[in-house]
Amino acid sequence: MVVTRPWRLPRSTEVREVRRGRYGRTVLARLDGEAGEVGDLVAVRYIPAGLLIHRPRAEAFWADVARLTGLEAPEAVPFRQYVHAPGFMAAYARSVGAVGAVGAVGAVGAVGAVGGALVSDAVEGVTLSRVLDRYGALPPPAALLVLQRALRALAAAHGRELVHGDLRPAKVLIDADGVPAVTGLGLAALTTGAAGLRAPELWRGGGAATPGSDVYGAACVLHLCLTGELPFPVRQLFSLMARHTTAPVPMEAVPGPLRAPLAAGLTKDPALRPGAEALVTHLERTARTALGRDWEERGRSALRTLAAPLAEALPLASPNAGDRPPRETVPSPTHHTKVC
């Protein structure tokens, strides 16, 4: 069976491409409405078929999608559904039946580039990575708000035996009101995560991502937000491995009262590292003491000021109406940070 053009989500119209990478092509799409009504705008990530030709990986991914369905976490971008590409699934079933558990690269790959589509709500906003690239380190209330909401999203996912596996600044979306939300849930089986945020146990060959490694990655994001750098800003993999597994975390640039929750999240031994819920409690207690009871509102205000000029507006109700005019930009500070 040969497909001449890639499969696309049925009953949808693509509005524009958002990004393209190893883990799929993401687009904004308009679902078909009923009785002439304009349908919802959604974000669609097309999963490359090449990531799903290994049966254990594919089945782990589909199991994660099943756990993700129905997740209720206001700190995560709402997930709607996963839609299998019928041609891929038919060829996949034939290849598994023919050659066993590993699957057949040739038979499945001949179907085309797409194995299925993850469909989520479309949210107007900007990634944390863009904010950090533009402005550098965040004010402490803003940095703690990012971590608080990320940890809450992780805690909800962990409660359903679901891990993120690749939490990093590009997977945190900040809307124009300054509210952060986590994206990218459901992909843990398909990714190894960013090396600069990889937990010590994963460097030691500890297998797949776990709730503990998610917490470690979230703490790395906090270090980046507070200082403008990851805990160990080196490029060489061997150096990264050595530092994440054995070196003390540099805290010189971290405000004193905030070092305790950061150090807890970056604990080398996963058995001693707090879970997401426990670290949220520690973080909130520290924030109230060090920053005042209004720290969340101050953090949101700061993020709103930084993110609003960078946030991309969603298309108007009609897909032919064009995008909204770009917001007025503001001069950026001279400090920038490299974000992985």
CORVEN-V72405 format. One record per backbone hydrogen bond with DSSP energy under -0.5 kcal/mol. CO is the residue of the C=O (numbers start at 0). NH is the residue of the N-H. If there is no record, write none. Layout:
co & nh
CO & NH
CO & NH
This chain:
co & nh
1 & 3
8 & 11
10 & 31
12 & 29
15 & 27
18 & 25
20 & 23
23 & 20
24 & 45
25 & 17
25 & 18
26 & 43
27 & 14
27 & 15
28 & 30
28 & 41
29 & 12
30 & 38
33 & 36
39 & 30
39 & 41
40 & 121
41 & 28
41 & 43
42 & 44
42 & 119
43 & 26
43 & 45
44 & 46
44 & 117
45 & 24
45 & 47
46 & 114
46 & 115
47 & 50
48 & 51
49 & 52
52 & 54
53 & 57
54 & 58
55 & 59
56 & 60
57 & 61
58 & 62
59 & 63
60 & 64
61 & 65
62 & 66
63 & 67
64 & 68
67 & 70
70 & 72
72 & 75
74 & 181
77 & 120
80 & 118
81 & 83
82 & 116
83 & 85
84 & 88
85 & 89
86 & 90
87 & 91
88 & 92
89 & 93
90 & 94
91 & 95
92 & 96
93 & 97
94 & 98
95 & 99
99 & 102
100 & 54
102 & 104
103 & 107
104 & 108
105 & 109
107 & 110
108 & 111
109 & 2
112 & 48
114 & 84
115 & 46
116 & 82
116 & 118
117 & 44
117 & 119
118 & 79
118 & 80
119 & 42
120 & 122
123 & 175
124 & 311
125 & 173
126 & 130
127 & 131
128 & 132
129 & 133
130 & 134
131 & 135
131 & 336
138 & 141
138 & 142
139 & 143
140 & 144
141 & 145
142 & 146
143 & 147
144 & 148
145 & 149
146 & 150
147 & 151
148 & 152
149 & 153
150 & 154
151 & 155
152 & 156
153 & 157
154 & 158
156 & 159
156 & 161
157 & 160
162 & 185
167 & 170
168 & 127
168 & 128
168 & 171
170 & 182
171 & 127
172 & 174
172 & 180
173 & 125
174 & 177
177 & 179
178 & 174
180 & 172
181 & 76
183 & 186
186 & 189
186 & 190
187 & 190
193 & 196
194 & 197
198 & 201
198 & 202
199 & 203
200 & 205
201 & 204
209 & 213
210 & 214
211 & 215
212 & 216
213 & 217
214 & 218
215 & 219
216 & 220
217 & 221
218 & 222
219 & 223
220 & 224
221 & 225
222 & 226
222 & 228
223 & 227
224 & 137
229 & 232
231 & 233
235 & 239
236 & 240
237 & 241
238 & 242
239 & 243
240 & 244
241 & 245
241 & 246
242 & 246
250 & 253
254 & 257
255 & 258
257 & 261
258 & 262
259 & 263
260 & 264
261 & 265
263 & 266
267 & 269
268 & 271
268 & 272
274 & 278
275 & 279
276 & 280
277 & 281
278 & 282
279 & 283
280 & 284
281 & 285
282 & 286
283 & 287
284 & 288
285 & 289
286 & 290
286 & 291
287 & 291
291 & 294
293 & 297
294 & 298
295 & 299
296 & 300
297 & 301
298 & 302
299 & 303
300 & 304
301 & 305
302 & 306
303 & 307
304 & 308
306 & 309
306 & 310
310 & 312
311 & 124
317 & 320
321 & 315
336 & 338
